């Protein structure tokens, strides 16, 4: 679990939600206690719905979030609220984001990506509290997205890379084109650091 070796990248085949569900199930079913950082948005809820009938031992898992909006749990924009609604009765432990907290390494970090190449709440332009080491930081995207005009808490890049592996789950032709540009060396996007920089192996799950 280090960010001091060059990242390796593979494209999963297939790359649909069912394949992502299989990957999550493999990690949850591994021996011992596991730590998984979930992305926000609607995709994890779709994937978790595919896992609801599988006999998985979620009590062996600590679930964290890669990032969240600074809103109450019952707000429609709350990533924590969505994940907790899906898995709160599963027996899993939940680790809340709190600004400045040091973050222990993960077994799996699940990233999504925005149309501007942001991952977690690390945006191309933002204000951010800089902290050394794997930690939770406060960020504010510039400009604030009109669909989610909120300040954020996010794992910083060191915390996101402190994991055995990363899965990057994206949909749509425009995001695939952006990933191809990033893999070709376009460093305008935060995602490029995870694909071409130093860090854990990355598996891209892409579907239309």
GITADA-V773959 format. One line per field, one symbol per residue. ss: DSSP state (~ for helix, > for strand, _ for the rest). Layout:
BEGIN
ss=???
END
This chain:
BEGIN
ss=_____>__>>>_____~~~~~~~~~~~~~____>>>>>____~~~~~~~~~______~~~>>>>>_>>>_________~~~~~~~~~_____>>_______>___>_>>>>_______>__>___>>>______>>>>>>>__________>>>>_~~~~~_>_>>>>>>>_~~~~~~~~~~~______~~~~~~~_>__>>>>>>>_
END
